[in-house]
Amino acid sequence: MPVEAPRLAAPLEEYGNRLARTRAYMNEADLDLLMIFGPEQYNWLSGYEPTSTFFYQALIVPRAEEPVTLLCNKAEVLLCKETCWVEDVRVLWTYEDQVARTLEVLADRDLISGLRRLGISLSSYYLRPAHAFALREALPGIEFVDIHTALDDLRLVKSNTEIEHLRRAAHIADLGVVAGINAIHEGMTDRDAMAAVQHAVSLNGGQFPAYPGLVDARGTLHGTPVGRILKHGDVIYLEVDGVVRRYHANISRSVVIGEPGQDIAHMYQLVRDTLDRATEAMRPGVRVTEIVELVGQMHSGYEQNTWGRFGFSCDITYPPHWIGALSLMKGDEHVLEPGMVITMEPGLAYYDGATFGLGNNVLVTEQGPEVLNNVSTELFVR
């Protein structure tokens, strides 16, 4: 029977629906069993919200209507009891042979007999190659099927509960970026600005992020603070993430110290116009490739200053990345649907030592795009 954990991130009924959708996929793909090692994926299915994702942990899902089993590291057991509905939790000690213990659990559950096709998270950051090879060696004759992308796609359209988590996360990101903008002035360091951001995010309930927040005055795009003293003429790029129940929402804004010159103003306006037009295009039925083409047209002439991805779906994420299944970049074949939440973040980088970026989180609805962030997209002058 499901456990009524005190800090479930969604109603029990919703977890039941997620499990049913997962088993429907298993039937379509003819998979007898799933072994899910990605914390973003087993969190979504079980509610389990770990911290130490470097541990070997997994959710085992039979195709038949049988109980699922969670392999949980001893250090995280109390977190599991707080957040997870799964009744059959098997504890792993860090010093144990993790694969041998897994095989012991599979045998105890009688899940090896008759096993033909095993779905496993082969593309996950969290399954070590050594463990994958050891499992394959221990299960000869069984076909291993990579399920990582399929399980990510199952999470693309968000429930009302998930959307509310993302609304809250976007609000926290707003508070963090506003604190950073207001703190910036000539003579301070980039670390001082980051301290203001982190204080606001933590004070308002933000969890630790999957990817570091950015305060970059060096034009590196992904630069974190290095103790640089901010000076007149600097363009500072801020990217702040709000995290609620591991759902990530981010916001990007730019600040210039002193009145911007004509080049800076022009580049920034180009990015702002691109954000507006690309956001307006985020409607049900629109292909990702159409939005990518639109951004490419807007940035024509500045191809060397763009980056390859203009946004991505918001989701449950853990270090080392915060990107969902959908990416606004060449080669992505997804089509937008109501309930998707996507970060739209066009920008131009490495232009005369500056990066200009703007990003919002956008909910795709039947009525059109709904921007979840509420911070002005103007170029802030300090």
C-alpha positions in Angstrom: 0.0 0.0 0.0 1.2 3.5 -0.7 2.7 5.4 2.3 1.3 8.8 3.2 4.7 10.5 3.6 4.5 13.9 5.3 6.3 15.9 2.6 5.0 14.4 -0.6 5.4 16.9 -3.4 2.1 15.9 -5.1 -1.1 14.0 -4.1 -0.9 10.2 -4.0 -3.4 10.0 -6.8 -1.0 11.9 -9.1 1.8 9.5 -8.3 -0.6 6.7 -9.3 -1.3 8.4 -12.6 2.5 8.8 -13.3 3.1 5.1 -12.5 0.2 4.1 -14.8 1.7 6.3 -17.7 5.1 4.7 -17.1 3.6 1.2 -17.3 1.7 2.1 -20.5 5.1 3.1 -22.0 6.6 -0.2 -20.8 3.8 -2.1 -22.6 4.3 -0.1 -25.8 8.1 -0.7 -25.6 7.7 -4.4 -24.5 9.8 -3.9 -21.4 9.5 -6.4 -18.5 11.2 -4.3 -15.9 12.6 -0.8 -15.3 15.7 0.1 -13.3 15.7 3.9 -12.9 18.9 5.5 -11.6 18.2 9.2 -12.4 17.0 11.0 -9.3 15.0 13.4 -11.4 13.1 10.4 -12.8 12.6 8.3 -9.6 11.7 11.5 -7.7 8.9 12.1 -10.2 7.6 8.5 -9.9 8.1 7.9 -6.1 8.3 11.4 -4.5 11.7 10.4 -3.0 13.7 13.6 -2.8 17.4 12.7 -2.1 20.3 15.1 -1.5 23.3 12.9 -2.1 22.8 11.9 -5.7 26.3 10.5 -5.9 25.1 7.4 -4.1 23.9 4.4 -6.1 20.2 4.5 -5.7 17.4 3.2 -8.0 13.7 2.6 -8.4 12.7 -0.8 -9.7 9.4 -0.9 -11.6 7.8 -4.2 -12.8 5.5 -4.0 -15.8 2.9 -6.1 -14.0 0.7 -4.5 -11.4 3.1 -5.3 -8.6 4.8 -3.1 -6.0 7.7 -1.0 -7.0 10.9 -1.2 -5.0 13.3 1.7 -4.0 16.9 1.0 -3.4 17.8 3.7 -0.9 21.2 4.6 0.6 21.3 4.3 4.4 22.3 8.0 4.7 19.1 9.2 3.0 16.6 6.9 4.7 15.0 9.7 6.8 14.6 11.8 3.6 12.9 8.9 2.0 10.5 8.5 4.9 9.6 12.2 4.6 9.0 12.4 0.9 8.4 8.9 -0.6 5.1 6.9 -1.0 6.9 3.6 -1.8 6.3 0.9 0.8 9.0 -1.5 -0.3 12.3 0.3 0.5 15.5 -1.7 0.6 18.5 -0.1 2.3 21.9 0.0 0.7 25.0 0.6 2.8 27.8 2.6 1.0 30.4 -0.1 1.7 28.3 -2.9 0.2 28.8 -4.3 -3.3 26.0 -2.2 -4.8 25.3 -4.5 -7.8 25.4 -7.7 -5.8 22.9 -6.1 -3.4 20.7 -5.1 -6.4 20.7 -8.7 -7.7 19.8 -10.0 -4.3 16.8 -7.7 -4.2 15.8 -8.7 -7.7 16.0 -12.4 -6.8 14.0 -11.8 -3.6 11.3 -10.1 -5.6 11.5 -13.0 -8.2 12.0 -10.4 -10.9 14.8 -12.2 -12.8 12.9 -15.3 -13.8 11.4 -14.7 -17.2 13.1 -11.3 -17.7 13.7 -10.6 -21.4 14.0 -6.9 -21.9 15.2 -4.6 -19.1 14.7 -0.8 -19.4 17.6 0.9 -17.7 18.9 4.5 -17.4 22.0 4.0 -19.6 22.2 7.7 -20.5 21.9 8.9 -17.0 24.6 10.9 -15.3 24.0 8.8 -12.2 24.6 5.3 -13.4 28.3 4.6 -13.4 29.6 2.6 -16.4 31.2 0.1 -14.0 27.8 -0.6 -12.4 26.1 -0.8 -15.8 28.8 -3.3 -17.1 28.5 -5.3 -13.9 24.8 -5.6 -14.2 25.0 -6.6 -17.8 27.6 -9.3 -17.0 25.4 -10.6 -14.2 22.3 -10.8 -16.4 23.4 -12.6 -19.5 20.9 -13.1 -22.3 18.8 -10.1 -21.2 18.4 -7.2 -23.6 19.3 -3.8 -22.0 17.2 -0.9 -23.4 18.0 2.7 -22.7 14.9 4.3 -21.3 16.3 7.7 -20.3 14.9 9.9 -23.1 11.5 8.2 -23.0 11.1 8.8 -19.2 12.2 12.4 -19.6 9.5 12.9 -22.3 6.8 11.5 -20.0 7.5 14.5 -17.7 7.2 17.2 -20.3 3.6 18.2 -19.8 3.1 19.4 -16.3 0.2 18.8 -13.9 -1.4 21.6 -12.0 0.6 20.7 -8.9 3.9 20.8 -10.9 2.9 24.2 -12.5 2.3 25.7 -9.0 5.8 24.5 -7.9 7.3 26.1 -11.0 5.3 29.4 -10.4 6.8 29.5 -6.9 10.2 28.7 -8.2 10.0 31.5 -10.8 8.9 33.9 -8.1 11.9 33.0 -6.0 14.2 33.5 -9.0 12.6 36.9 -9.5 13.3 37.9 -5.9 16.9 36.7 -6.3 17.6 38.6 -9.5 16.0 41.8 -8.2 18.2 41.6 -5.1 21.3 41.2 -7.4 20.3 44.1 -9.6 19.6 46.4 -6.7 22.9 45.5 -5.0 25.1 46.2 -8.1 27.2 49.4 -8.1 30.6 50.6 -9.2 33.4 49.5 -6.8 31.7 46.4 -5.4 32.8 42.9 -6.4 30.9 40.3 -8.3 30.9 38.2 -5.2 29.0 40.9 -3.3 26.3 40.8 -6.0 26.1 37.0 -5.8 25.8 37.2 -2.0 22.8 39.5 -2.4 21.2 37.0 -4.8 21.8 34.0 -2.7 20.6 35.7 0.5 17.3 36.6 -1.2 16.8 33.1 -2.7 17.5 31.3 0.5 15.4 33.7 2.6 12.4 33.0 0.4 12.6 29.2 0.5 14.8 28.3 -2.5 16.5 24.9 -2.4 20.1 24.3 -3.6 20.2 24.5 -7.4 21.3 21.9 -9.9 23.6 24.5 -11.6 25.3 27.5 -10.1 23.8 30.9 -10.3 25.7 33.3 -12.6 27.0 36.8 -12.0 29.3 37.5 -14.9 31.0 40.8 -15.7 33.7 39.2 -17.9 31.6 38.3 -20.9 32.1 34.6 -20.5 28.4 33.7 -20.5 28.8 30.9 -17.9 31.1 32.9 -15.6 30.7 32.7 -11.8 32.1 35.4 -9.4 35.9 35.6 -9.2 36.2 38.7 -7.0 36.3 41.1 -9.8 35.7 44.7 -8.9 32.9 46.1 -11.0 33.7 49.3 -12.9 32.1 51.9 -15.1 31.0 50.4 -18.4 30.8 46.8 -17.2 27.9 44.7 -18.6 26.9 42.2 -15.9 24.9 39.1 -16.8 22.8 37.5 -14.1 21.2 34.1 -14.2 19.3 33.1 -11.1 17.5 29.9 -10.4 14.6 29.3 -8.0 14.1 25.8 -6.9 11.0 24.4 -5.2 10.7 20.6 -4.6 13.6 20.3 -7.1 11.5 22.0 -9.8 13.8 24.6 -11.3 12.9 27.9 -12.8 15.4 30.5 -13.9 15.6 34.1 -15.0 18.3 36.0 -16.9 18.8 39.8 -16.9 21.6 42.2 -17.7 22.9 45.3 -15.9 25.2 48.0 -17.2 27.2 50.3 -14.9 26.9 53.8 -16.3 24.8 54.9 -19.3 25.2 52.4 -22.1 26.8 53.3 -25.4 25.0 53.0 -28.7 26.4 49.5 -29.5 25.4 48.1 -26.1 21.9 49.6 -26.4 21.5 48.2 -29.9 22.6 44.7 -29.0 20.4 44.6 -25.9 17.4 45.8 -27.9 18.0 43.0 -30.4 18.0 40.4 -27.7 14.9 41.9 -26.1 13.0 41.9 -29.4 14.0 38.3 -30.0 12.7 37.3 -26.5 9.4 39.0 -27.2 8.8 37.5 -30.6 10.0 34.0 -29.7 7.8 34.0 -26.5 4.8 35.0 -28.6 5.5 32.0 -30.9 5.3 29.5 -28.0 1.9 28.1 -28.7 0.4 24.6 -28.9 1.3 22.8 -32.1 4.4 24.9 -32.8 7.5 22.9 -33.5 10.7 23.6 -31.7 12.5 23.9 -35.0 10.1 26.8 -35.9 11.2 28.8 -32.8 14.8 28.0 -33.4 14.5 29.3 -37.0 12.8 32.5 -35.7 15.6 33.2 -33.2 18.2 32.5 -35.9 16.5 35.0 -38.2 16.4 37.6 -35.5 20.1 37.1 -34.7 21.2 37.1 -38.4 24.6 38.7 -38.7 25.6 37.8 -35.2 25.9 34.0 -35.6 29.2 33.9 -33.9 27.7 35.6 -30.8 24.8 33.3 -30.3 24.8 30.1 -28.3 23.5 26.8 -29.5 20.5 26.5 -27.2 17.9 29.2 -26.7 16.0 27.6 -23.9 14.9 24.3 -22.4 12.0 22.7 -20.6 11.8 23.3 -16.8 11.7 20.2 -14.6 12.8 18.3 -11.6 16.6 18.4 -11.8 19.7 17.7 -9.7 23.3 18.5 -10.2 25.1 18.6 -12.6 22.4 19.9 -14.9 19.1 21.7 -14.9 17.8 21.0 -18.4 14.7 19.0 -19.1 13.8 16.8 -22.2 13.1 19.6 -24.6 15.8 22.0 -25.9 15.3 25.0 -28.1 18.1 24.1 -30.5 18.7 22.5 -33.9 17.7 18.9 -34.1 15.0 18.9 -31.4 11.9 17.4 -32.9 9.4 18.2 -30.0 6.1 20.0 -30.6 4.8 22.3 -28.0 1.8 21.2 -26.0 -0.3 22.9 -23.3 1.2 22.4 -19.9 4.8 22.5 -21.0 7.0 25.1 -19.1 10.0 26.3 -21.0 12.8 28.7 -20.3 13.1 31.1 -23.3 16.6 32.7 -23.1 17.9 34.1 -26.3 21.1 36.1 -26.0 24.3 37.3 -27.6 27.7 36.6 -26.1 31.3 37.5 -26.5 30.5 40.8 -28.1 33.4 43.2 -27.3 33.8 41.5 -24.0 30.1 41.5 -23.0 27.3 39.1 -22.8 23.7 40.2 -23.2 21.1 37.7 -22.0 17.4 37.7 -21.2 15.4 34.7 -20.0 11.9 34.0 -18.7 10.0 30.9 -17.9 7.0 30.4 -20.1 3.9 28.2 -19.6 2.4 27.0 -22.9 -1.5 27.3 -22.6 -4.4 26.9 -25.1 -4.8 30.7 -24.9 -1.1 31.4 -25.6 2.1 31.8 -23.7 2.0 32.8 -20.1 5.3 34.3 -18.7 5.8 33.2 -15.1 8.4 35.9 -14.3 7.5 39.4 -13.4 10.7 41.3 -13.6 11.1 44.0 -16.3 13.1 43.1 -19.4 14.7 46.5 -19.6 18.5 47.0 -19.6 19.1 48.0 -15.9 21.5 50.9 -15.5 23.2 51.3 -12.2 
